[in-house]
Structures are given as C-alpha cells and as structure tokens.
C-alpha cells in the first residue's frame, strides 16, 4: 500500500495546481513546519461572514449543553434534525478552490474533505479528550483547518503542536497512536518539554490554523481563563491510510451529499464524495471514535 501511495504521488506531480504567491507560501511553511497560521482577513474568501455567524450559532448551542448532529461532545440534545442546514456555510467555505489548492499542494494528491466540526471548550482546566496529546489516524498526512470563533489567549485553550524538530511522524510501519497526558508525553520523549518545543496557536477571533495533525503530536491546551469556540475542517487524500477512522465530522454521509449537490465544481464534489473512489473500502462504516 505504501509503494502504491508513493506511485500515486509521483503520477500526480504533473497535475498539481498552479498556486498563487500566498498559497505557495502556505505550502512551503506546511512542508517545513507542519503548521501555518494566518487569518480570515488574509484569506479573503467569499462567505466568511456567513460561516462565522453559523459557527457561532452552533457553538452557542453547545455552550448551552445542546449538541449538534451526531456530535459526541455532550450528553443532551436540543438541536432538531432540520438544523443541520446551519452547517451549509461552513461546508461551502471549506471547499473554496484556494483552500483545496493549498491542501493538494501539501498532500501531493487530490484532497478529500471529511466535513466540519464545531468545538466548544469550557474553561474548566480538564486534561481529557482532545486536550490530551495525540496524532490523528486517518492518513499518512492530513490537514486540519481551525478557525477561532473567540479570542484565544495562552490560558484560553489554544491549539498546540510539538515542533517537527521534537517529533515528526508517522513512519509507514508505525501504527501506534497513543493518547498521552503531558507527563506521559515527556516520558515517551525521554525529557521534559520546554516552551520552545511547542507551537502554541494563540490569536483573536478569525485566526486560521492549518496543521498536519497526522504527523504532529497536538492538543487543545486545557482552557483556564476563558472558554474557546472553534470550527474544524478535516482533509486527507482520497485513498486514506485508515478509512475506518475517517468521517468524524458533525454531519452524516447523506447530509454531506445533500450539500454537495449544489457545489459549483467537480473538484469540490469529488472532495466530498471521496469514498466513491476507494473500491470495497467505501462500505466500511463511519468512525465512532
């Protein structure tokens, strides 16, 4: 499978998109560091205001203790099925051609879009769930785009990752994906983690973070002073290493297909319908973790 993956990348080299100067800078930084931080204003994509409004609406429901479609973050549910339409501006924003070009340039393969997820992180200081250090399992390389809906200072739960100089993975034969506390990660590395070992993505509302969450150990730092709200979009190649760990968004396959019908380009629709290209593996059920 790894040799086939390398051949696919080699064959796709001549088909990689032409990048603007900004897009090329993003790809270079991602290739060098695995993380690239910018802003909604710098991206300047249509539909940004609508996306922020919709994300804030969903986040406010989470903060009240409700939960969005198939979200496993909360015990009670107060959002009706019809409200999945609130996610439409999030999905349309995530499939803008400049974003897909950046991701394709970094992956070296056509991107698959796994859907949106809205996260609300209360300021309770707990070190649990995605606040633990971990790597994502979907593919050899993947991309998460995070958009902050609140100001996120150091004590407000910023997205963090270990610098590539500290840990860079995975290797193709590495199938271990431990979830670690800060102390456990230090024991795994064999030394204390210094502040300089970590990229801590603080920023105001509208901060945008591109991060390879498969290669880099990352977490949401436990929030202490203020709750954090953010939108997350996930992408990987259309033949991911572990398709059975994909589909962890707030939307079902049928809901994603419903939104995809009105997309303007085949590249956007193909990114949503990535499962149609992986043969019998498309019948693997969606992730439940």
C-alpha positions in Angstrom: 0.0 0.0 0.0 2.8 2.4 0.8 4.5 1.7 -2.6 1.2 2.4 -4.3 0.8 5.6 -2.3 4.3 6.8 -3.5 3.4 5.9 -7.1 0.2 7.8 -6.9 2.1 10.9 -5.7 4.6 10.6 -8.4 2.0 10.2 -11.1 0.1 13.2 -9.7 3.1 15.6 -9.7 2.4 16.9 -13.2 -1.3 17.6 -12.3 -0.6 19.6 -9.2 -2.4 23.0 -9.3 -0.7 26.3 -10.0 -0.5 28.3 -6.8 -0.7 32.0 -6.0 2.1 33.5 -4.1 0.1 33.3 -0.8 -0.8 29.7 -1.5 2.8 28.8 -2.3 3.9 30.4 0.9 1.4 28.3 2.9 2.5 25.1 1.3 6.2 25.9 1.9 5.5 26.7 5.6 3.5 23.5 6.0 6.2 21.4 4.4 8.8 23.0 6.6 6.9 23.1 9.9 3.7 21.2 9.6 1.7 24.3 10.7 0.7 27.6 9.1 -1.1 30.4 10.9 -3.0 33.1 9.1 -6.3 35.0 9.4 -9.7 35.1 7.7 -8.9 38.6 6.6 -5.7 37.4 4.8 -7.6 34.6 3.1 -10.4 37.0 2.0 -12.7 34.2 0.9 -16.4 34.8 0.0 -18.9 33.6 2.6 -16.6 34.2 5.5 -19.2 36.3 7.5 -21.9 33.6 6.9 -19.5 30.9 8.1 -18.7 32.8 11.3 -22.3 33.5 12.0 -23.3 29.9 11.5 -20.4 28.6 13.6 -21.2 31.0 16.4 -24.8 29.8 16.4 -23.8 26.1 16.7 -21.2 26.9 19.3 -23.7 28.8 21.4 -25.9 25.7 21.3 -23.0 23.6 22.5 -22.3 26.0 25.3 -25.9 25.7 26.5 -25.4 21.9 26.7 -27.1 21.0 23.5 -25.4 19.1 20.8 -25.2 19.2 17.0 -26.0 16.3 14.7 -24.0 13.2 15.8 -21.7 15.3 18.0 -20.5 13.1 20.9 -19.3 16.0 23.0 -22.5 16.5 25.1 -25.0 14.2 26.8 -28.2 16.1 25.9 -29.6 17.0 22.5 -31.6 20.2 21.9 -31.0 20.7 18.1 -33.5 19.3 15.7 -32.5 17.4 12.6 -33.6 20.3 10.3 -30.9 22.4 11.9 -28.2 20.6 10.0 -28.8 23.3 7.4 -26.8 25.6 9.7 -23.7 23.8 8.6 -24.1 24.7 4.9 -22.0 28.0 5.1 -19.2 26.0 6.9 -19.0 23.4 4.2 -19.2 25.9 1.3 -16.3 27.9 2.9 -14.2 24.8 3.4 -14.4 23.9 -0.2 -13.2 27.2 -1.7 -10.6 26.5 -4.5 -7.7 28.3 -2.8 -8.0 26.1 0.3 -8.2 22.9 -1.8 -5.2 24.1 -3.8 -3.1 24.6 -0.6 -4.1 21.2 0.7 -3.4 19.5 -2.6 -0.1 21.2 -2.9 0.9 19.9 0.6 -0.5 16.4 0.3 0.7 15.9 -3.2 -2.6 14.2 -4.1 -6.2 15.3 -4.7 -7.8 16.2 -1.4 -10.8 14.5 0.3 -13.0 16.6 2.6 -14.2 14.9 5.8 -16.6 17.6 6.9 -16.9 20.3 9.5 -16.9 20.0 13.3 -17.7 22.8 15.7 -16.0 22.6 19.1 -16.8 24.3 22.4 -14.1 24.0 25.1 -15.2 25.2 28.6 -12.7 26.8 30.8 -12.5 24.0 33.4 -8.8 23.1 33.1 -9.6 19.4 32.5 -6.9 17.4 30.6 -9.2 14.9 28.7 -10.3 14.0 25.2 -8.7 16.2 22.5 -6.9 18.1 25.3 -4.6 15.2 25.5 -1.6 14.9 23.2 -2.4 12.7 20.2 -1.9 12.2 16.5 -4.9 11.7 14.1 -5.1 8.3 12.4 -6.9 8.9 9.1 -3.9 9.2 6.8 -0.1 9.4 6.4 -0.5 13.2 6.0 -3.7 15.1 6.6 -4.8 18.7 7.2 -6.9 20.3 9.8 -8.1 23.9 9.4 -9.1 25.5 12.6 -11.0 28.9 12.7 -11.3 30.6 16.1 -14.7 32.0 16.9 -13.4 33.5 20.2 -10.3 35.3 21.2 -7.8 32.6 22.3 -5.0 33.7 24.7 -2.5 31.3 26.1 -4.8 30.5 29.0 -7.9 30.2 26.7 -7.2 26.7 25.2 -5.1 27.4 22.1 -4.4 24.6 19.6 -0.9 23.4 20.2 1.6 21.0 18.5 5.1 19.7 19.1 7.6 21.2 16.7 8.8 18.9 13.9 12.3 19.0 15.3 10.9 17.4 18.5 8.7 14.7 16.8 8.0 14.1 13.2 5.9 11.1 12.1 4.5 8.7 11.4 6.6 6.2 9.5 4.7 3.9 7.2 5.2 1.0 9.6 4.1 2.9 12.7 0.6 2.0 13.6 0.7 3.2 17.2 -1.4 6.3 18.1 -1.2 6.7 21.8 -3.2 9.4 23.6 -1.0 10.9 26.3 -1.1 13.4 29.1 1.6 16.0 29.2 3.6 13.9 31.7 3.2 10.8 29.6 4.4 12.5 26.5 7.5 13.7 28.4 8.2 10.2 29.5 7.8 9.0 25.9 10.2 11.6 24.6 12.6 10.9 27.5 13.0 14.5 28.6 10.9 17.5 29.8 9.1 19.5 27.2 10.3 23.1 27.1 8.1 26.1 25.9 10.3 26.3 22.8 9.4 22.7 21.8 5.7 23.7 21.3 3.9 25.9 18.7 1.0 27.5 20.7 -1.5 29.0 18.3 -2.9 31.9 20.2 -4.9 34.6 18.4 -8.0 36.7 18.1 -11.4 35.8 16.5 -10.7 34.9 12.9 -7.4 33.3 13.4 -7.0 30.4 10.9 -4.6 27.5 11.6 -3.5 24.9 9.0 -2.0 21.9 10.8 -0.9 18.4 9.8 -2.5 16.6 12.7 -1.3 13.1 11.5 2.4 14.0 11.6 2.4 16.2 14.6 1.5 15.5 18.2 -1.1 18.1 19.1 -3.8 19.0 21.5 -6.2 21.8 22.6 -4.4 23.2 25.7 -6.7 22.9 28.7 -8.6 26.2 28.9 -8.4 28.1 32.2 -9.4 31.8 31.9 -11.9 31.7 29.0 -13.9 29.1 27.1 -12.9 28.5 23.5 -15.1 28.1 20.4 -13.7 27.0 17.0 -14.6 25.4 13.7 -12.5 22.5 12.5 -12.4 21.2 8.9 -10.5 17.9 8.1 -8.9 16.8 4.8 -6.8 13.9 3.7 -6.0 12.1 0.4 -8.8 10.3 -1.4 -7.2 6.9 -0.6 -6.6 7.4 3.1 -4.4 5.0 5.0 -7.2 4.3 7.5 -10.6 5.0 6.0 -12.3 3.3 9.0 -11.0 6.2 11.2 -12.4 8.8 8.9 -15.8 10.6 8.9 -15.6 12.2 12.3 -17.4 15.4 11.4 -20.8 16.7 12.7 -22.5 15.6 9.5 -23.6 12.3 8.2 -22.8 11.0 4.7 -26.3 11.8 3.5 -26.1 15.3 4.8 -22.8 15.9 3.2 -24.2 14.5 -0.1 -27.2 16.8 0.2 -24.9 19.9 0.4 -22.6 18.6 -2.3 -25.4 18.6 -4.9 -25.2 22.4 -5.1 -21.4 22.8 -5.3 -20.2 24.6 -8.4 -17.2 22.4 -9.4 -16.4 18.8 -9.9 -13.3 19.1 -7.8 -15.5 20.2 -4.8 -18.0 17.4 -5.3 -15.2 14.9 -5.7 -13.6 16.0 -2.5 -16.9 15.3 -0.6 -17.6 12.0 -2.4 -14.1 10.7 -1.8 -15.4 7.3 -0.6 -16.7 6.5 -4.2 -13.1 6.1 -5.3 -11.8 3.6 -2.8 -13.5 0.4 -4.0 -14.9 -2.1 -1.5 -13.4 0.0 1.4 -16.2 2.5 0.9 -18.5 0.1 2.7 -16.6 0.4 5.9 -18.9 2.1 8.5 -18.1 5.6 9.7 -15.9 6.1 12.7 -17.5 6.0 16.1 -14.4 7.4 18.0 
